[in-house]
Amino acid sequence: MGLPSRIAVTIDDHYATLTPMQKSIARYIMGNLADAAFMSIQEMAKACGVSEASIVRFARALGYSGFPEFKGDVQDAFRRQVNLVTKFSRKLDSLSEGDHLLSDLVRSEMSQIDQLLAEPHDEVFSGAVKAIACLDHIVVFGEGSSASLTLLLEFRLRRMQYMITRINESGKYFFEKVVHFPQGAAAIAFGLGRPSEELVVFLKQARKHQCPTILITDSYISSIAKEADYVLHATRGSLGVFHSIIVPTLVTEALILGVALERREESLDALDELERLRNAYGYPRYAGLEPES
């Protein structure tokens, strides 16, 4: 599983000498590395319920010169936590071999679905649906496993006669696409797992072009969420463990159906037109159901 991070060792070495307030800060940091790694000192102080000066004193009590050096070690610990090998190994450790594997996985996903039901989504979700429904062009971004969700969105919404621009690239190819951000479009981004610079750039480009932005994410990192107009949380558990995309898929399907309900007549007319076009050319032909000659 690898060696513990420097911040974990440092906190463990100094824990006995910390004040009760500092121990509380330490517990927050180690329990919320994904958030803490991206927080400003103001955000961390607010999250811990203390002053900014208390955060600085805490860092110095651990032997750091100040907040920047301390935050560097917190970010290093986060990078260790989201290491691909570590994440997948933790997931395998949580599962049983053989006959119980499928049932174990279903139970694991059900617990995440229960958390999804507990999220106060309604107002934000409704706003996201309305923002998409009043436009005809959507730009959608997702990397890695999220790319499959962008394909799902494209497939379903294109049938409702939406114009879709899909971006799955990273690096220089990403910038070549995002520089041509269309006016009058809604922007949907998937931010699952480790946050990327491309995700932030996508959201900033959308805002620059005055496009409403919807972020579907499993992270509560404030520096990412603040770039979007609507944030739909698809909780999948700790970022330090490998997760499926079942919960984000449910959120995506709900968003699609919400738009279909909002544009009911247009959606049904679009599907009817597609069906008539296919029938006119004798499509689809179903394997095994063609009339025998």
C-alpha positions as CSV (number, residue, x, y, z in Angstrom):
1,M,0.0,0.0,0.0
2,G,3.1,2.3,0.1
3,L,4.6,4.5,2.8
4,P,2.4,7.0,4.7
5,S,2.6,10.6,3.5
6,R,4.8,13.1,5.2
7,I,1.9,15.1,6.5
8,A,0.4,11.9,8.1
9,V,3.7,11.1,9.8
10,T,4.2,14.7,10.9
11,I,0.8,14.9,12.5
12,D,1.2,11.6,14.2
13,D,4.6,12.7,15.6
14,H,3.2,16.0,17.0
15,Y,-0.3,15.0,17.8
16,A,0.2,14.6,21.6
17,T,1.6,18.1,21.9
18,L,-1.2,19.8,19.9
19,T,-3.9,21.9,21.6
20,P,-7.5,20.6,21.4
21,M,-8.3,23.1,18.6
22,Q,-5.2,22.0,16.7
23,K,-6.1,18.3,17.1
24,S,-9.5,19.2,15.6
25,I,-7.8,20.8,12.6
26,A,-5.6,17.8,12.2
27,R,-8.6,15.4,12.2
28,Y,-10.3,17.6,9.6
29,I,-7.2,17.7,7.3
30,M,-6.6,13.9,7.4
31,G,-10.3,13.1,7.0
32,N,-10.8,15.6,4.1
33,L,-7.6,15.6,2.1
34,A,-9.4,16.0,-1.3
35,D,-10.9,19.3,-0.1
36,A,-8.0,20.5,2.0
37,A,-5.5,20.1,-0.8
38,F,-7.2,22.7,-2.9
39,M,-8.4,25.1,-0.1
40,S,-7.1,28.6,0.4
41,I,-6.2,29.5,4.0
42,Q,-9.5,31.4,4.3
43,E,-11.5,28.4,3.1
44,M,-9.6,26.0,5.4
45,A,-10.2,28.2,8.4
46,K,-13.9,28.4,7.7
47,A,-14.1,24.6,7.1
48,C,-12.4,24.0,10.5
49,G,-14.3,26.7,12.3
50,V,-11.2,28.6,13.4
51,S,-9.4,31.8,12.4
52,E,-6.7,32.0,9.7
53,A,-4.2,32.7,12.4
54,S,-5.1,29.4,14.0
55,I,-4.3,27.6,10.8
56,V,-0.9,29.3,10.6
57,R,-0.1,28.4,14.2
58,F,-1.2,24.8,13.5
59,A,1.2,24.6,10.6
60,R,4.0,26.0,12.6
61,A,3.2,23.7,15.5
62,L,3.9,20.8,13.1
63,G,7.3,22.3,12.2
64,Y,6.3,24.0,8.9
65,S,7.5,27.6,8.1
66,G,4.0,28.6,7.3
67,F,0.8,27.7,5.4
68,P,2.3,27.4,1.9
69,E,4.8,24.7,3.0
70,F,2.1,22.9,5.0
71,K,-0.3,23.0,2.1
72,G,2.4,21.5,-0.2
73,D,2.5,18.4,2.0
74,V,-1.3,18.2,2.1
75,Q,-1.4,18.2,-1.7
76,D,1.4,15.6,-1.8
77,A,-0.7,13.4,0.5
78,F,-3.7,13.9,-1.7
79,R,-1.7,12.8,-4.8
80,R,-0.6,9.7,-3.0
81,Q,-4.2,8.9,-2.0
82,V,-5.5,9.1,-5.6
83,N,-2.7,7.0,-7.0
84,L,-4.3,4.5,-9.5
85,V,-2.6,1.4,-8.0
86,T,-3.6,2.4,-4.5
87,K,-7.2,3.2,-5.5
88,F,-7.7,-0.1,-7.3
89,S,-6.0,-2.1,-4.6
90,R,-8.3,-0.6,-2.0
91,K,-11.4,-1.5,-4.1
92,L,-10.2,-5.1,-4.6
93,D,-9.6,-5.4,-0.8
94,S,-13.3,-4.4,-0.2
95,L,-14.7,-7.1,-2.5
96,S,-15.2,-10.8,-2.0
97,E,-14.0,-13.4,-4.5
98,G,-16.3,-15.8,-6.3
99,D,-20.0,-16.1,-5.9
100,H,-20.5,-13.0,-3.7
101,L,-18.7,-10.5,-6.0
102,L,-21.8,-9.2,-7.8
103,S,-23.9,-8.9,-4.7
104,D,-21.1,-7.1,-2.8
105,L,-20.8,-4.6,-5.7
106,V,-24.5,-4.0,-5.8
107,R,-24.6,-3.4,-2.0
108,S,-21.7,-1.0,-2.3
109,E,-23.4,1.0,-5.0
110,M,-26.7,1.0,-3.1
111,S,-25.0,2.8,-0.2
112,Q,-23.8,5.5,-2.6
113,I,-27.3,5.8,-4.1
114,D,-28.7,6.2,-0.6
115,Q,-26.3,9.1,-0.1
116,L,-27.4,10.6,-3.5
117,L,-31.0,10.5,-2.3
118,A,-29.9,12.4,0.8
119,E,-28.4,15.3,-1.2
120,P,-30.5,18.4,-1.5
121,H,-30.6,18.4,-5.3
122,D,-34.0,19.6,-6.2
123,E,-33.5,23.4,-6.6
124,V,-30.1,23.1,-8.3
125,F,-31.3,20.2,-10.5
126,S,-34.3,22.1,-11.6
127,G,-32.2,25.2,-12.5
128,A,-29.8,23.0,-14.5
129,V,-32.6,21.4,-16.5
130,K,-34.2,24.8,-17.3
131,A,-30.8,26.2,-18.3
132,I,-30.3,23.4,-20.8
133,A,-33.9,23.2,-22.0
134,C,-34.1,26.9,-23.2
135,L,-31.1,26.4,-25.5
136,D,-30.4,24.2,-28.6
137,H,-26.7,23.8,-28.5
138,I,-24.8,21.9,-25.7
139,V,-21.0,21.6,-25.2
140,V,-20.1,18.7,-23.1
141,F,-16.7,17.8,-21.6
142,G,-15.4,14.7,-19.9
143,E,-12.1,12.8,-19.7
144,G,-11.3,9.1,-18.9
145,S,-14.3,7.2,-17.7
146,S,-16.4,10.4,-17.9
147,A,-16.1,10.2,-21.7
148,S,-18.6,7.4,-21.7
149,L,-21.1,9.7,-20.0
150,T,-20.5,12.4,-22.6
151,L,-21.4,9.8,-25.3
152,L,-24.6,8.9,-23.5
153,L,-25.6,12.6,-23.3
154,E,-24.8,13.1,-27.0
155,F,-26.7,10.0,-28.1
156,R,-29.9,10.9,-26.1
157,L,-30.0,14.6,-26.6
158,R,-29.1,14.5,-30.3
159,R,-32.3,12.5,-30.8
160,M,-34.1,15.5,-29.3
161,Q,-32.5,17.6,-32.1
162,Y,-29.9,19.2,-29.9
163,M,-26.6,20.3,-31.5
164,I,-23.9,18.7,-29.5
165,T,-20.2,19.6,-29.3
166,R,-18.3,16.9,-27.4
167,I,-14.8,17.4,-25.9
168,N,-12.9,14.4,-24.6
169,E,-9.4,15.5,-25.4
170,S,-6.7,16.7,-22.9
171,G,-3.5,18.6,-23.4
172,K,-3.0,20.6,-26.6
173,Y,-5.9,19.0,-28.4
174,F,-8.2,20.1,-25.7
175,F,-7.2,23.7,-26.1
176,E,-7.7,23.6,-29.8
177,K,-11.3,22.6,-29.2
178,V,-12.2,24.8,-26.3
179,V,-10.9,27.9,-27.9
180,H,-13.8,27.8,-30.3
181,F,-16.5,27.8,-27.6
182,P,-19.8,28.6,-29.2
183,Q,-22.0,31.4,-28.1
184,G,-25.5,30.6,-26.9
185,A,-24.7,27.1,-25.7
186,A,-25.1,25.3,-22.4
187,A,-21.9,23.8,-21.0
188,I,-22.0,20.4,-19.2
189,A,-18.8,19.1,-17.6
190,F,-18.1,15.9,-15.8
191,G,-15.5,16.2,-13.0
192,L,-15.1,12.7,-11.6
193,G,-12.0,11.6,-9.6
194,R,-8.9,13.7,-9.7
195,P,-9.6,17.3,-10.7
196,S,-7.9,18.4,-13.9
197,E,-6.7,21.7,-15.2
198,E,-8.8,21.1,-18.4
199,L,-12.0,20.9,-16.3
200,V,-11.3,24.4,-14.8
201,V,-10.4,25.9,-18.2
202,F,-13.6,24.4,-19.7
203,L,-15.7,26.0,-17.1
204,K,-13.9,29.4,-17.3
205,Q,-14.2,29.4,-21.1
206,A,-17.9,28.7,-20.8
207,R,-18.4,31.6,-18.3
208,K,-16.3,33.9,-20.5
209,H,-18.8,33.2,-23.4
210,Q,-21.7,33.7,-21.0
211,C,-22.8,30.1,-21.3
212,P,-24.7,28.5,-18.3
213,T,-22.5,25.8,-16.8
214,I,-23.5,22.5,-15.2
215,L,-20.9,20.5,-13.3
216,I,-21.6,16.8,-12.5
217,T,-19.0,15.8,-9.9
218,D,-18.1,13.5,-7.1
219,S,-15.9,16.1,-5.4
220,Y,-16.8,18.9,-3.0
221,I,-13.6,20.9,-3.8
222,S,-14.7,24.5,-3.6
223,S,-12.2,25.9,-6.1
224,I,-13.8,23.7,-8.8
225,A,-17.4,24.0,-7.8
226,K,-17.3,27.8,-7.7
227,E,-16.6,27.9,-11.5
228,A,-20.0,26.3,-12.3
229,D,-23.5,27.8,-12.1
230,Y,-25.1,24.5,-11.2
231,V,-23.3,21.7,-9.3
232,L,-24.8,18.2,-9.2
233,H,-23.1,16.0,-6.7
234,A,-22.8,12.4,-7.8
235,T,-21.2,11.0,-4.6
236,R,-19.0,7.9,-5.1
237,G,-17.2,7.8,-1.7
238,S,-13.6,8.8,-1.0
239,L,-11.4,9.9,-3.9
240,G,-8.8,7.5,-2.6
241,V,-10.8,4.4,-3.7
242,F,-11.6,3.1,-7.2
243,H,-15.3,3.7,-8.0
244,S,-17.8,2.8,-10.7
245,I,-19.8,5.4,-12.7
246,I,-23.2,4.0,-11.7
247,V,-24.2,7.0,-9.6
248,P,-23.0,9.7,-12.1
249,T,-24.9,7.7,-14.8
250,L,-28.1,8.0,-12.8
251,V,-27.6,11.7,-12.4
252,T,-26.9,12.0,-16.2
253,E,-30.0,10.0,-17.1
254,A,-32.1,12.1,-14.7
255,L,-30.8,15.3,-16.4
256,I,-31.7,14.0,-19.8
257,L,-35.2,13.0,-18.7
258,G,-35.6,16.4,-17.0
259,V,-34.8,18.2,-20.2
260,A,-37.2,15.8,-22.2
261,L,-40.0,16.7,-19.7
262,E,-39.3,20.4,-20.0
263,R,-39.3,20.2,-23.8
264,R,-41.9,17.4,-24.0
265,E,-43.6,18.3,-27.3
266,E,-40.4,19.2,-29.1
267,S,-38.7,16.0,-27.9
268,L,-41.6,13.8,-29.0
269,D,-41.8,15.5,-32.4
270,A,-38.1,15.0,-32.9
271,L,-38.4,11.3,-32.1
272,D,-41.4,10.9,-34.3
273,E,-39.5,12.5,-37.2
274,L,-36.6,10.2,-36.7
275,E,-38.9,7.1,-36.6
276,R,-40.7,8.2,-39.8
277,L,-37.3,8.7,-41.6
278,R,-36.1,5.2,-40.5
279,N,-39.4,3.5,-41.5
280,A,-39.2,5.2,-44.9
281,Y,-36.0,3.3,-45.6
282,G,-37.0,0.0,-44.0
283,Y,-34.9,0.5,-40.9
284,P,-34.3,-1.0,-38.4
285,R,-33.9,-4.6,-39.5
286,Y,-33.9,-6.9,-36.4
287,A,-31.7,-9.9,-36.4
288,G,-33.7,-13.1,-36.6
289,L,-37.0,-11.3,-37.2
290,E,-36.8,-10.7,-41.0
291,P,-39.5,-12.5,-43.0
292,E,-38.3,-15.8,-44.5
293,S,-38.0,-15.9,-48.2
